[in-house]
Amino acid sequence: MSDQHRDAFRQTALYYHENPKPGKLEVRATKPLANGRDLSLAYSPGVAEACLEIKADPQAASRYTAKGNLVAVVSNGTAVLGLGNIGGLASKPVMEGKAVLFKKFANIDCFDLELNEADPEKLAEIVCALEPTFGAINLEDIKAPDCFIVEKLCRERMNIPVFHDDQHGTAIVVGAAATNALQVAGKAFEDIKIVSTGGGAAGIACLNMLLKLGVKRENVWLCDIHGLVYEGRTEDMNPQKAEYAQASDLRTLDDVIEGADLFLGLSGPNVLKPEMVAKMAERPIIFALANPTPEILPEEAREVSPDAIIATGRSDYPNQVNNVLCFPFIFRGALDVGATEINDEMQIACIEGIAALARATTSAEAAAAYQGEQLSFGADYLIPKPFDPRLIGVVASAVAKAAMESGVATRPLDDIAAYKARLDGSVFRSALIMRPVFQAAATAQRSIVFAEGEDERVLRAASAMIEETTDTPILIGRPEVIEARCERAGLAIRPGRDFDLVNPENDPRYREYWETYHQIMARRGVTPDLARAIMRTNTTAIASVMVARGEADSLICGTFGQFGWHLNYIRQVLATQKLHPVGALSLMILEDGPLFIADTQVHQQPTAEEICETAIGAARHVRRFGVEPKIALCSHSQFGSLDSESGLRMRRALELMEEQQVDFAFEGEMHVDSALDQTLRDRLLPGSRFEGPANVLIFASSDAASGVRNVLKMKAGGLEVGPILMGMGNRAHVVTPSITARGLLNMSALAGTPVAYYG
């Protein structure tokens, strides 16, 4: 980085920390405090009730206070990043940053505590005194060997987890990376020779962890700034280093590197020379983790060993060993079961979870966050990326399970699978509400054809379908394009092996398809030549013909183009007197729960009959999500206040629903605020048809419905599932171009639900 760029980055970093308010943290109340009653509950006299419950049962603190989700990041600033002993105050930005990572990645609340105490025993005494406040302690940036003393004393005296992330967090991520590196290299822990540089806390902890994973102590050669740690050495020694002393006459790194399978560097820049790499074993593994300049740059190592497997601590090279892969999730699992410590079993479970996730297909969300990077398991992808949202579910649930099995959980979970699903739901916001749909879809194996099979989002959705459902994807697209894009995206799926393929340029069924389309459209102006052309170029029409012929159960289209254009071909081929598009229903997942919006696409100005039909269809589909519908007919008119055109249509729709004696709650016509606020609705119309807020809003025009949907997406953070095309017997769905791979997976589950589930 040039001096000019370095100065610009420095100014940007300082501005980031100062604005719009100093620091990276704030405290927010989780309960209302708007009136005298709230005050009496939050403080005196109501607070006494919670105090007495905790006095009677200390475990109740996790029920009535923030303790069960509160971690302290504690440091005395004696070994901060690459800055050294800068003291507690100067370390505060780092500790605030650590707290932000806890919140971002695992929704754990965190206080940073910077202490002016250099004596390790006194520091431990202070930390131990904090036990009533916190559910766990994260020790950070305390120099070695003091950190060993502080952690040992705290773990002995405290009945909550104490975790020194510089030691154990680094060791866990190194353990996961080493597990996968050895798999790539075709080697085993028990057979390898390790040479390590760095006798500090992280280096020693990594070696300790590697021994637990199967490395033999006699195969570990530890070097520090003074050379090899050997038996009888007295210079700069401590008990932790002495455990790795070798009975040898060798003295330098260059002496001991011969035949090493794994170099583990946690020391300083340029320690490992290219000529040393040349002496290592075949297919060497090099973890050069010093920051910002590693022990050797990857390009220098590959000049002498092209097949080397390399990890660094930097984000601009593959395989960044980053503690954020570990600490948020190991604490999440530990807190959720009330663990009294973080033991070896929990740490190894963490390693296994991280390593397994890297070997699995990369998530679409991680691919979106790291566009342009190759994210398929191999020498350049040994560990997952920090923004892979699956980490919390996989790692935290593995840690919680290990805590329970090893006997340190004070609040064991009844159902670990349900716990993992709940964690997944905290990052995949659609996960919980989609669960009934996925369960219903699992009762039958259906084939779903994707019209835009070359789209990477479709490829990722198809990969997820194969992994997570019983449905079979069929993709329409050119084989060579799909194979190339699967390869580029790091997806293991391939046409012909994992999914069926329709090649519009050359498919043996081409004649059957155009003849079927012509037979349907012959009296609607479509000639044989036009039918041939459409079956070569129009993938939505091809998908519709496949469903009509029974070669697929349902189709999904619309990842590009206009909704109405796609719907036109679906109507042409699949609509019957019984099956016809009724409306488009969008599920918006909001902070306070689901809200369904209709009709967002099909009818621009629906008639009263069409509004009634939309409401009935919406009620049927809403129940697929395990939600009992409460439908509000929304208009500018409110309970007969205006004889506007939309108000009259809504009133007539209300009458039709009454005549049909529908089996769901409905009310109207009314403003949206009245639909969502019972108090306001009661002032206008006491004794309305349902209680509480409506969960389905039906509008008198697609402009209004689509506008509300988009406002909720853009300004309220709403996550959309849909649109769901109602009235077509689940034979077709038209999505919108903004849909994500996760959204397509959700739609495939909806399309994969047997007809019996929605009538």
Buried (B, 14 or more C-beta within 10 A) or exposed (E): EEEEEEEEEEEEEEEEEEEEEEEBBEEEEEEEEEEEEBEEBEEEEEEEEBEEBBEEEEEBBBEBBBBBBBBBBBBBBBBBEEEEBBBBEEBBBBBBBBBBBBBEBBBBBBBBBBBEBBEBEEBBBBBBEBBEBBBBBBBBBBBBBBBBBBBBBBBEBBEBBBBBBBBBBBBBBBBBBBBBBBBBBEBEBEEBBBBBBBBBBBBBBBBBBBBBBEBBEEBBBBBBEEBBBBEEBEEEBEEBBEBBBBEEEBBEBBBBBEEBBBBBBBBBBEBBBBEBBEBBBEBBBBBBBBBEBBBBBBEBBBEBBEEBBBBBBBEEBBBBBBBBBBBBBBBBBBBBBBBBBBBEBBBBBBBBBBBBBBBBBBBBBBBBBBEEBBBBBBBBBBBBBBBBBBBBBBBBBBBBBBBBEBEBBBBBBEEBEEBBBBBBBBBBBBBBBBBBBBEBBBEBEBBBBBBBBBBBBBBBBBBBBBEBBEBBBBBBBBBEEBBEBBEEBBBBBBBEEBBBBBBBEEBEBBEBBBBBBBEBBEEEEBEEEBBBEBBBEBBBBBBBBBBBEEBBBBBBBBBEBEBEEBBEBBBBBBBEEEBBBBBBBBBBBEEEEBBBBBBBBBBEEBEBEBBBBBBBBBBBBBBBBBBEBBBBBBBBBBBEBBEBEBBBBBBBBBEBBEEEEBEBBBBBBBBBEBBBBBEBBEEEBEEBBBEEBBBBBBBBBBEBBBBBBBEBBEEEEBBBBBBBBBBBBBBBBBBBEEBBBBBBBBBBBBBBBBEEBBE
